[in-house]
């Protein structure tokens, strides 16, 4: 994901170093700590492996990003960055949910898992749950600069 782009965070760290060869992570598959105002569409753990429409997921993400941009404009924010604790807690929930699904079963072979066995591509949520999660950005989940 994004391997050909040189995206650097506030710290100067390239995103491809943070994600490594095969371990991309993002809050809601959209935002990453240390990367202000970077909003990813169809990011980590947002593809589908169980039916549905990727267009639906993308529409959820675009609505979320658009709502965040409206908040940024109306509240005169210069940048927003998801908090590390929020990002990490979300990814812990992703991993815990995947642990209950077939994609992590030892007898299952698939490309969804990285070299250490973590599922990084499909989302573990029902589409209606992801729709709910992305309805409105929660500004308390972000470090904000004006």
C-alpha positions in Angstrom: 0.0 0.0 0.0 1.4 3.4 -1.0 4.8 1.7 -1.5 5.8 3.9 -4.4 5.1 7.2 -2.6 7.5 9.0 -0.3 5.1 10.0 2.5 6.8 11.4 5.6 5.2 12.1 8.9 5.7 15.1 11.2 8.8 13.2 12.6 10.2 12.8 9.1 9.7 9.0 9.1 8.7 7.6 5.8 5.3 5.7 6.0 6.8 2.8 4.1 9.2 2.3 7.1 6.4 2.4 9.6 4.3 -0.1 7.7 7.3 -2.2 6.6 6.9 -4.8 3.9 3.5 -6.1 4.9 2.1 -4.6 8.1 0.0 -1.5 7.2 -2.2 -0.2 10.0 -4.5 2.8 10.2 -7.4 4.0 12.4 -10.6 3.0 10.6 -8.2 2.2 7.7 -8.1 6.0 7.2 -5.7 7.9 9.5 -2.2 7.2 10.9 -0.4 8.7 13.9 2.4 11.2 13.0 0.9 11.8 9.6 -1.2 15.0 9.9 -4.0 15.6 7.4 -3.2 12.3 5.6 -6.5 10.5 4.9 -6.2 7.1 3.1 -9.0 5.6 1.1 -9.2 1.8 0.9 -6.5 1.6 3.5 -5.4 -1.3 5.7 -8.2 -3.7 6.9 -10.9 -2.1 4.6 -11.1 -4.5 1.7 -13.8 -7.1 1.5 -13.3 -10.8 1.6 -16.9 -11.8 2.3 -19.2 -10.0 -0.2 -20.5 -6.5 -0.3 -19.2 -3.5 -2.2 -15.9 -1.8 -2.0 -17.8 1.3 -3.3 -19.8 1.3 -0.1 -16.7 1.2 2.0 -15.1 4.0 -0.1 -18.3 6.1 0.3 -18.1 5.7 4.1 -14.5 6.8 4.0 -15.1 9.8 1.7 -18.1 10.9 3.9 -15.8 10.6 7.0 -13.0 12.6 5.4 -15.3 15.2 4.1 -16.9 15.7 7.5 -13.4 16.0 9.0 -12.5 18.7 6.4 -15.7 20.6 7.2 -14.8 20.5 10.9 -11.3 21.7 10.1 -12.5 24.6 8.1 -15.3 25.7 10.5 -13.0 25.4 13.6 -10.0 26.8 11.8 -7.8 23.8 12.4 -4.5 23.7 10.5 -4.0 19.9 11.0 -5.4 16.9 12.7 -3.5 13.7 13.6 -5.1 10.6 15.1 -3.8 9.9 18.6 -1.5 6.9 18.9 -3.6 5.4 21.7 -6.8 5.6 19.5 -5.0 4.1 16.5 -3.5 1.2 18.6 -6.7 0.4 20.4 -8.6 0.3 17.1 -6.0 -2.1 15.6 -6.1 -4.3 18.7 -9.9 -4.6 18.1 -9.3 -5.4 14.4 -6.9 -8.2 15.4 -9.1 -9.5 18.2 -12.1 -9.7 15.8 -10.0 -11.4 13.1 -8.8 -14.0 15.6 -12.5 -15.1 15.6 -12.7 -15.4 11.8 -11.6 -18.0 9.3 -8.8 -15.8 7.8 -6.6 -16.6 10.8 -7.4 -20.3 11.1 -4.1 -22.3 11.0 -5.5 -24.5 8.2 -6.3 -21.5 6.0 -3.9 -20.3 3.3 -4.6 -16.9 2.0 -2.8 -13.7 0.9 -4.7 -11.7 3.6 -2.0 -12.4 6.2 1.4 -10.9 6.4 4.6 -12.8 7.2 3.9 -12.9 10.9 0.3 -14.1 10.4 -1.6 -10.8 11.0 -4.5 -10.1 8.7 -3.9 -6.7 7.1 -6.2 -6.5 4.2 -9.9 -7.4 4.8 -12.0 -5.7 7.4 -13.5 -7.9 10.1 -16.6 -5.8 10.5 -20.0 -6.0 9.0 -20.6 -3.2 6.6 -23.3 -1.7 8.8 -20.8 -1.6 11.7 -18.2 0.1 9.6 -20.9 2.6 8.3 -21.6 3.4 12.0 -17.9 3.8 12.9 -17.4 6.2 10.1 -20.6 8.3 10.4 -19.0 11.2 12.2 -15.3 11.9 13.1 -14.8 12.1 16.9 -12.5 15.1 17.4 -11.4 13.8 20.8 -9.6 11.0 18.9 -7.2 13.5 17.3 -4.5 15.9 18.2 -5.5 19.2 16.7 -3.5 22.3 15.7 -5.1 25.6 14.9 
